[in-house]
Amino acid sequence: MSAGPFFYDTRTGEVQDEQHRGPSKYLLGPYATREEAQRAPELARARTEAEDLRDEEEDDW
């Protein structure tokens, strides 16, 4: 079992370690754990939604 960092490959949906990773343009990360990297799409979605909400609030001033 390899130690982190870990990356989520958006093309394959697989978690990869630093020594066996694909092209950077397809990766989310780095993440400290394999489990966190597996949740990368969910984490990215939540961050995007939070930023969208913040943008909407800033537009309302």
Secondary structure, DSSP 8 states (H G I E B T S, - for coil): ---S-EEEETTT--EEEGGG---GGGEEEEESSHHHHHTHHHHHHHHHHHHHHHHHHHHT-
